[in-house]
């Protein structure tokens, strides 16, 4: 039987794919190695979200090739840019996620199938509800790897969620390239129904919904927010990547929404939920972004004031339409990124400052540094409890904490 080593980079969906691969390997009697040097086969699950990541993946692939007997490369960069590894002279099999277990050690392992049972990561259960998306963004290379949306049935996903809870999951992370379009390939948008059904599962656990593009959520926001309002198991958290405050830039990006749709969704959640977290993303320095467009993004961020904000500088991805556009200078992108990131920190700090002095019910999700634990409150905001052993708290516990202070992007709490 084989000894394997898996390394995973990128998003939660990628980590979920790796766990499916690892379960199939273990089901086939194979065992994890202590490191790549002791492995019969190393598996590199890659990310390709920005150019810097791509360079890091190539470097790591070359290192692993030297360290292990056989190398399999999978994940988004492998599927979208597999030729990059070959051109770099990396001796490896470049495969789709589903083909990895069969290929490892000459097919001794069973192939991952849709009915693979879930695998826990501590107290966290990762549930990819679908693969692929319905978008055709001009800058995105991931779509070449994942393809169009492929949605298992609600019943199948509920079964997997129930298995995770029965196995001890206290936090279920609903993931996908775009959770908002779950079910579109079957003729209907099923996310509200799926979340409602998952929350009906018996047990004490919490549910976090992963990235949902505004174009997929708009039109079902009223139904969706009711599911949030009626189910305490759902974190009041939604990740809606707007990417720009300019409709002209959104059109050039080929996003499926415009600013007014994004604002419609935010308004509905503001009206219905008293305490919730909006997470969003901005791409700074898209090739057609003017000074006025950038100012519109800044204004939108300051108007909506999301509690979590990801700011990314645009980088060209090979094979995408945006790669053929004349880019902006690196200095200009850096200046715009610095301005937006500075404003972001002020906005996020204000959100956590407003929590100081309040009492929040939290789930202890994982261990932190030293004798601390990382917790999430009802809006998925992070609260650190220090001296955890003194308080007798550990991952999987629910408790009330008083928020005593904050460190800009997270708070500190004391059990009460």
C-alpha positions in Angstrom: 0.0 0.0 0.0 1.1 3.6 -0.7 2.3 6.3 1.6 1.0 9.6 0.3 1.7 13.3 1.0 -0.9 16.0 0.1 -0.3 19.7 -0.1 -3.3 22.1 -0.7 -3.3 25.7 -1.7 -6.1 28.1 -2.3 -9.7 28.3 -1.2 -12.0 26.2 1.0 -13.3 24.4 -2.0 -9.8 23.2 -2.9 -9.3 22.0 0.7 -12.6 20.1 0.4 -11.4 18.4 -2.8 -8.2 17.4 -1.0 -10.2 15.8 1.8 -12.2 13.8 -0.7 -9.0 12.6 -2.3 -7.5 11.7 1.1 -10.6 9.8 2.2 -10.5 7.7 -1.0 -6.8 7.0 -0.4 -7.5 5.9 3.2 -10.5 3.8 2.1 -8.1 2.0 -0.2 -5.7 1.2 2.7 -3.1 3.8 2.0 -1.5 5.9 4.7 -0.2 9.5 5.1 3.6 9.9 5.1 5.5 12.1 7.6 6.5 14.3 4.7 7.2 14.3 0.9 10.6 12.7 1.4 9.0 9.6 2.9 6.1 9.4 0.4 5.6 7.0 -2.5 3.4 9.7 -4.1 3.0 13.4 -3.5 -0.1 15.3 -4.5 0.0 19.0 -5.1 -3.5 20.6 -5.2 -2.9 24.0 -6.8 -4.3 27.5 -6.9 -4.0 30.0 -9.7 -5.9 33.1 -8.5 -3.2 35.6 -9.1 0.2 35.6 -11.0 2.2 35.5 -7.8 0.4 32.3 -6.7 1.1 30.8 -10.1 4.9 31.4 -9.7 4.7 29.9 -6.2 3.0 26.8 -7.5 5.7 26.2 -10.1 8.4 26.6 -7.5 6.7 24.2 -5.1 6.1 21.7 -7.9 9.8 21.6 -8.8 10.8 21.2 -5.1 8.3 18.3 -4.6 9.6 16.6 -7.8 13.0 16.4 -6.3 11.8 15.2 -2.9 9.4 12.4 -3.7 9.2 9.3 -6.0 6.1 10.3 -7.9 4.3 13.6 -8.2 0.6 14.3 -9.1 -0.5 17.8 -9.7 -4.2 18.7 -9.6 -6.3 21.7 -8.7 -7.2 24.9 -10.5 -3.7 25.7 -12.0 -3.3 22.1 -13.1 -6.6 22.1 -14.9 -6.4 25.6 -16.4 -2.7 25.9 -17.1 -1.3 22.3 -17.0 1.1 23.2 -19.8 2.9 25.6 -17.5 4.3 22.6 -15.5 5.3 20.8 -18.6 7.0 23.8 -20.1 8.9 24.3 -16.8 10.2 20.8 -17.1 8.3 19.4 -14.1 8.0 15.6 -14.3 4.5 15.0 -13.0 1.0 13.7 -13.9 -1.4 16.6 -14.3 -4.9 15.4 -13.5 -8.4 16.4 -12.6 -9.3 16.1 -8.9 -11.5 13.0 -9.5 -8.8 11.1 -11.3 -6.1 11.5 -8.6 -7.0 8.5 -6.4 -7.2 6.1 -9.4 -3.9 7.3 -10.6 -2.1 7.1 -7.3 0.0 3.9 -7.2 -1.3 2.5 -10.5 -5.0 2.7 -9.7 -5.0 0.8 -6.5 -7.2 3.4 -4.9 -10.9 3.8 -5.6 -11.9 6.9 -7.7 -13.7 9.7 -5.9 -17.4 9.6 -6.7 -20.3 12.0 -5.9 -21.4 9.8 -3.0 -18.0 9.9 -1.2 -18.6 10.4 2.5 -17.4 13.7 4.1 -14.3 14.1 6.1 -14.0 16.3 9.2 -11.2 18.8 9.8 -11.4 19.0 13.6 -14.8 20.3 14.4 -15.3 21.8 11.0 -17.1 20.0 8.2 -16.5 21.2 4.7 -19.4 20.6 2.3 -18.9 21.5 -1.4 -22.5 21.7 -2.6 -21.6 22.0 -6.3 -18.7 22.4 -8.7 -18.3 25.1 -11.3 -20.2 28.4 -11.9 -22.5 30.1 -14.3 -20.3 33.2 -14.9 -17.9 34.1 -17.7 -15.8 36.8 -16.1 -13.2 38.2 -18.5 -10.4 38.0 -15.9 -11.1 34.6 -14.4 -9.0 31.5 -15.1 -10.6 29.2 -12.5 -13.6 28.7 -14.8 -11.3 26.8 -17.2 -10.7 24.3 -14.4 -14.1 24.0 -12.9 -16.4 24.4 -15.9 -20.2 25.1 -15.7 -22.2 24.5 -12.6 -22.9 20.9 -11.7 -25.3 20.6 -8.8 -26.0 17.4 -6.8 -29.6 17.2 -5.5 -30.7 18.9 -2.3 -31.3 15.4 -0.8 -27.8 14.3 -1.6 -26.2 17.4 0.0 -28.5 17.2 3.0 -27.4 13.5 3.4 -23.7 14.6 3.4 -24.4 17.4 5.8 -26.2 15.0 8.2 -23.2 12.6 8.0 -20.8 15.5 8.9 -23.0 16.4 11.9 -23.3 12.8 13.1 -19.5 12.5 12.8 -19.0 15.5 15.2 -19.0 18.6 13.0 -20.0 21.7 14.9 -19.5 24.1 12.0 -20.6 23.3 8.5 -19.0 25.4 5.8 -21.1 25.4 2.6 -18.6 25.9 -0.2 -18.5 26.2 -4.0 -17.2 28.4 -6.8 -20.5 30.3 -6.5 -23.0 29.0 -4.0 -25.7 31.4 -5.1 -26.3 29.6 -8.4 -26.6 26.2 -6.8 -29.4 24.4 -8.8 -29.3 26.6 -11.9 -28.3 23.6 -14.0 -31.4 21.8 -12.8 -33.7 24.8 -13.7 -34.1 26.4 -10.3 -32.0 28.2 -7.6 -32.0 25.9 -4.7 -29.8 27.6 -2.1 -32.6 28.8 0.2 -34.2 25.3 0.2 -30.9 23.6 0.8 -29.9 25.8 3.8 -33.4 25.4 5.3 -33.1 21.7 5.1 -29.6 21.6 6.5 -30.7 23.7 9.5 -33.5 21.1 10.2 -30.9 18.5 10.9 -30.9 17.6 14.6 -27.9 18.7 16.6 -26.2 21.7 17.9 -24.1 23.2 15.1 -23.6 26.3 13.0 -23.6 26.8 9.2 -21.6 29.3 7.2 -22.4 30.0 3.5 -19.4 30.5 1.2 -19.0 32.9 -1.7 -22.1 33.8 -3.6 -21.9 36.2 -6.5 -24.4 39.1 -6.4 -25.7 38.0 -9.9 -26.8 34.6 -8.5 -28.3 36.0 -5.3 -30.3 38.9 -6.8 -33.8 37.8 -7.3 -33.8 35.3 -4.4 -32.5 37.8 -1.7 -36.0 38.1 0.0 -36.4 34.3 0.2 -32.8 33.8 1.3 -32.8 36.4 4.1 -35.9 34.8 5.5 -34.0 31.6 5.9 -31.2 33.5 7.7 -33.7 35.2 10.0 -35.6 32.0 10.9 -32.6 29.7 11.5 -30.3 30.4 14.4 -27.9 27.7 13.1 -27.0 29.9 10.2 -24.3 32.5 10.8 -25.6 35.9 9.7 -22.8 36.2 7.2 -22.8 36.5 3.4 -19.8 36.9 1.0 -20.9 39.0 -2.0 -17.9 39.9 -4.1 -18.9 43.2 -5.8 -15.3 43.7 -7.4 -16.0 47.3 -8.5 -18.1 50.3 -7.8 -18.3 51.2 -11.4 -20.9 49.7 -13.8 -18.5 50.3 -16.7 -15.8 48.2 -15.1 -18.3 45.5 -14.1 -19.4 45.4 -17.7 -15.8 45.0 -18.9 -15.3 42.3 -16.3 -18.4 40.6 -17.6 -19.8 40.3 -14.2 -23.5 39.2 -14.0 -24.5 42.1 -11.7 -24.3 45.9 -11.6 -23.9 48.1 -8.5 -27.7 48.6 -8.0 -28.2 44.8 -7.7 -25.5 44.5 -5.1 -27.0 47.4 -3.2 -30.5 45.8 -3.5 -29.2 42.6 -1.7 -27.4 44.6 1.0 -30.5 46.7 1.7 -32.7 43.6 2.1 -30.2 42.0 4.6 -29.9 45.4 6.4 -33.7 45.7 6.8 -34.2 42.1 8.0 -31.2 41.3 10.1 -30.2 43.4 13.2 -26.6 42.0 13.4 -24.9 40.5 10.4 -21.6 40.6 8.5 -21.2 41.6 4.9 -18.0 40.3 3.2 -17.1 41.6 -0.2 -14.1 41.7 -2.6 -12.7 44.5 -4.7 -10.3 44.1 -7.7 -8.1 47.2 -7.9 -6.5 48.3 -11.2 -8.5 46.4 -13.8 -7.2 47.5 -17.2 -10.1 49.7 -18.0 -10.4 51.2 -14.6 -10.1 55.1 -14.6 -9.5 57.4 -11.7 -13.2 58.1 -11.7 -14.0 54.3 -11.6 -11.6 53.8 -8.7 -13.3 56.7 -6.8 -16.6 55.0 -7.3 -15.3 51.8 -5.8 -14.0 53.8 -2.8 -17.3 55.6 -2.4 -19.2 52.3 -2.6 -17.0 50.7 0.1 -17.5 53.7 2.4 -21.2 53.8 1.8 -21.8 50.1 2.5 -19.1 49.6 5.1 -18.6 45.8 4.8 -17.3 44.2 8.0 -14.9 42.0 5.9 -13.2 43.3 2.8 -10.7 41.6 0.4 -8.7 43.9 -1.8 -6.8 42.3 -4.7 -4.6 44.0 -7.3 -5.5 42.9 -10.8 -3.0 40.6 -12.5 -3.4 39.1 -16.0 -4.2 35.4 -16.2 -3.1 33.6 -19.4 -5.9 32.6 -21.7 -8.4 35.1 -20.3 -9.8 38.0 -22.4 -8.6 40.5 -19.9 -5.0 39.3 -20.5 -5.2 40.9 -24.0 -6.1 44.3 -22.6 -3.6 47.0 -22.1 -2.8 47.0 -18.4 -2.4 49.8 -16.0 1.1 50.6 -14.6 2.2 48.8 -11.4 2.7 52.0 -9.6 -0.8 53.2 -10.2 -2.3 49.9 -9.1 -0.1 49.9 -6.0 -1.3 53.5 -5.1 -5.0 52.6 -5.6 -4.6 49.4 -3.6 -2.9 51.2 -0.7 -5.7 53.8 -0.6 -8.4 51.2 -0.6 -6.6 49.0 2.0 -6.1 51.9 4.3 -9.8 52.8 4.2 -10.7 49.1 4.6 -8.8 48.8 7.9 -10.6 51.8 9.3 -14.0 50.4 8.3 -13.3 46.9 9.7 -11.8 48.4 12.9 -15.0 50.4 13.5 -17.0 47.2 13.2 -15.0 45.4 15.8 -14.8 48.5 18.1 -18.6 48.5 18.1 -18.5 45.0 19.6 -16.5 46.0 22.7 -18.6 45.7 25.8 -21.2 43.4 24.3 -21.8 39.8 25.2 -21.8 37.3 22.4 -22.7 33.6 22.1 -19.8 32.0 20.3 -18.7 28.6 18.9 -15.1 27.6 19.6 -13.9 26.6 16.2 -10.2 25.8 16.5 -7.2 26.2 18.6 -5.2 29.5 18.3 -1.6 30.4 19.1 -0.4 29.5 22.6 -3.2 28.8 25.1 -5.9 30.5 23.0 -8.9 29.4 20.9 -10.6 31.0 17.9 -14.3 31.5 18.2 -17.1 32.8 15.9 -20.1 34.8 17.0 -23.5 34.8 15.4 -22.3 37.0 12.6 -19.2 35.0 12.0 -16.9 37.6 13.5 -13.8 36.2 15.0 -13.3 36.5 18.8 -10.1 35.2 20.5 -10.4 33.7 24.0 -7.0 33.6 25.7 -5.9 31.3 28.6 -8.4 28.8 27.2 -7.3 25.9 29.5 -7.9 28.0 32.6 -11.5 28.5 31.4 -11.9 24.9 30.3 -12.9 25.7 26.8 -11.9 23.8 23.7 -13.0 23.4 20.0 -16.7 22.4 19.7 -17.8 24.3 22.8 -20.5 26.9 22.8 -20.2 29.7 25.4 -21.0 33.3 26.1 -18.1 35.8 26.1 -17.8 39.5 26.9 -15.9 41.3 24.2 -13.1 43.2 26.0 -11.0 44.7 23.2 -10.1 44.3 19.5 -7.1 44.1 17.2 -8.7 45.7 14.0 -9.7 42.4 12.3 -10.6 40.3 15.3 -11.8 40.8 18.9 -10.8 39.4 22.3 -13.4 38.0 24.6 -13.6 36.7 28.2 -16.0 33.9 29.1 -18.9 35.0 31.3 
